[in-house]
């Protein structure tokens, strides 16, 4: 059996989405900014798609939803443009991010820091959540931007972005939230708390890869990162990705319709998996269930190294993750586990299962069984549970 | 570099079949209890290395015959990824039947080579090479325990890159002989830094005492010091353009290298008093000391010898005038 439980990394494209995109490859392939019928024949579908995207996040028509390649691009743009406009000009000198942001925010913040900007990194509490009060401790009237994700990619923890946006506004700072793990999982309404910037990507909710969006509140427009043609009101040049935008629109519409299913049925399956795995002794979950997205479970099995666990799961046909897929090639511990300050010996033992509306009960039952077997096998090999003769002083904390 | 780095490959594709098989079915995974060791008439050694908080840890069990020092049985338990488990297993296998002294000579490279499917293809991708280092370290720890000595006593030289086992002295020598200035060059010449990359600079997977960037900096400083010396002596400048201090130093050096030894052997010496430009000539005023003053040759043969060597080495317009 093959089971895909890595939906926070990317998702399967919904077949309905693919059908919607199909005519725009071979049949209606015109450049929408040209002056001929090939171009104008793309316009109705693009308009419908954009309307859907605006509707799902309840963006006012006066605001901008700029279509882009991915959340990494959008996040980079927000931070770097704020740097160019507010920091480099000397108006402000400070930005705030959380220490568990996605690398596309964290690495950009570090880069800006290396250019001379002050950066504060907000810590998480023992539940893996950034508390709004922490922002009050560091923000000043020289703070240009606060950037805090809505939902964490690894734990699914939902952060109090409404409250933080309000604090940012009090100090005259712009507020950005990376909502890539929130759209399609919790209700999003940008008129509810008015973030200046909100970023998300289609491929996290069964849309195509290579298309994402940046919402910008009216009045918070940014200097273009890419100068060029006048597409998207001149704010984001580059030929429009017509099939991508059409696909994203459809994917958003379906995701909005499926939100109740996600928050009830998907949650049930996730809870079933979580309850069963927590029966294994020495097993830990960081963020309480009611404080995270319905599809995500980050769980630590003491004495079982993460990559070894992925190896055994993969042999059983199950796809999971040790954290952010962007980091899977390096060898470092899970950043969230480290930030939480979880018992040090657990830092390398976290496994993330992320479900989708396509996950079945049968798949979860199979995964429970396979995971239990993997933990049993790897613990039988593990030095953490190894025999030691009487009087042997464990040297297993010797290094570093 | 370019093409190969575009798409993140899965590191698992680079594991040899042997590594994969050992990960799935380690042969020497397990424990030796005191009772079992006793039954073999052996001494039980239990050595630990690494830490779960660092991502890998291993416990090695040896049953050693106290009369012959032969390792009768060897088993392991390991917290770590597939390559850590496979390396630990291979290490335990290689220890069997060897004496403790022989086992200490097993290196991480032996462990990695034993896991290759064919002799020319590495068993693990570069960033996983450090897993075999842990397997090697735990052997030293076990041997040290058995012999009651410190584990550092088995290491003759400081190892800068543990993955490729490149020592400090080798690196210093190669850098100087080949005038290496970049990390890439060091890696090309020695393989140091090609694997887990911890030894390149601080902030890698493991903390090191000395990094390759330190060695480059050390060599760079050494070169700059040499260059500074050279410019202080003015050796790069034409003699005429030197300052008076540089001129006197330069003359002294030529005398030191060519003449002084002979004068001293004859019980004399000389000193430079002044250097003056006189039309097209450069006049160097000297004074003979000891046996030289009053010697007949001091105004003929010796004087010509001094003048000729200074003309040849420094400037053809030099005249030497004894006072």
Interface residues (C-beta under 8 A of the other chain):
Chain A: X303 X304 X305 X306 X307 X308 X311 X314 X315 X328 X329 X330 X331 X332 X333 X344 X345 X347 X348 X349 X380 X381 X382 X383 X384 X385 X386 X387 X388 X389 X390 X392 X394 X395 X396 X397 X398 X399 X400
Chain B: X8 X11 X12 X23 X24 X26 X29 X31 X33 X34 X44 X46 X47 X48 X49 X50 X51 X52 X53 X54 X55 X56 X57 X58 X59 X77 X78 X79 X80 X81 X82 X84 X85 X127 X141 X196 X205 X206 X207
